[in-house]
Amino acid sequence: MRPLIGIPQSLDDRGRWREGRDYLYSDAAYARAVSQAGGAALHLPVQDDPERLLDGIDGLLLSGGDDFAPPDPARYDDSVRFDIAPALQVSFDRQLLRGALDRELPILAVCYGMQLLSLELGGSLHHHLPADLPSAGPHALAEASGRHGIAIEAGTRLASVLGASPEPVNSLHHQALADAGPDLRVSARADDGVIEGVELPGARFCMAVQWHPEKLVGPHRERLFEAFVGACARRHTG
């Protein structure tokens, strides 16, 4: 049997899809990447008692999502737009994440997911890179063609998966880690020094990337998802 991998859905509670209704949604690219790597994806809708959902899955994929609210929005120019993730969704995702960590479930976290992992483990964010880290290069790039280089730290699990000289990655974010926190090891940085990957040493499998591997084509995506699904399969078979 294929390992079952839970993917929390994003919540629209502001009527962006249809006024007066709440909607749950997920980019289908995540489920496709999981399936192509040999897993089976299960979407997890926001609900009460999220930890009970963990009993039936072999791994957790925290996907990209909306922004985290800055502690002082007034410090940013009126032109800066924050698309804030609903508090209900953030709470749901954090409970899933904490439960997965406690159960030692394999975890792959992408973009928002990486930021959530860091915040849960004592890290902090740049809430808008152009204002908080003016030395950073552009990171909100065109989805189809925008790429930047990354440097992977030697001796990390990410290096064992992607190698020392990976292909350039896509970049769809304006928030990023300022500090990974005391428990996470930085595994990759962009050319400008912005943190692009972290992992939890000693964990069965807990890796996070700031880019979107599910949208890439070729060995980069395949290796990362195959490593994650493989860890889930090993847990599934005991």
Secondary structure by P-SEA (a helix, b strand, c coil): ccbbbbbbbbbcccccccccbbbbbbcaaaaaaaaaabbbbbbbccccccccccccccbbbbbbbbbcccccccccccccccccccaaaaaaaaaaaaaaaaaccbbbbccaaaaaaaaaabbbbccccccccccccccccccccbbbbbbbbccccccccccccccbbbbcccccccccccccccccccccccccccccccccbbbbbcccccccccaaaaaaaaaaaaaaaaaaac
